């Protein structure tokens, strides 16, 4: 089994957030790898990773970082593989991270999900892969249908909630 998605985090303290991306990829049967690399503490390792990811079969990179959050942008600068940035709420409720990931210079795009929204990063990675993979696309369609069914069930459950002035 060869990884198609790489989950990269600035440190293992980000793992509780990034596990959500791993769980989605695992649920969708998409092979992935997880590594800790720091744009500031191990820049040479980040460069080595980014420049060799494509030849290793990586098709999407999910990169998470808190505070200055340079990791997703640094990786995006060194590869043509799509990079999804996950801002981590390390300080300032993640606002510093989100701005660092969102405000990339022209030519160096990083798709960005919400603060700590690693689950959405995993889903977005699956959607990118699904463009050329019918099996992943079928799994995504079923997943989206399950989300719809949860809301239908929740709405039906609300019918049983009683209040004196509730009209439905």
Secondary structure, 3 states (H helix, E strand, C coil): CCCCEEEEECCHHHHHHHHHHHHHHHHCCCCEEEEECCCCCCHHHHHHHHHHCHHHCCCEEEEEEECCCCHHHHHHHCCCCEEEEEEECCCHHHHHHHHHHHCCCCCCCCEEECCCCHHHHHHHHHHHHHCCCHHHHHHHHHHHHHHHHHHHHHHHHHCCCCCCCCCC
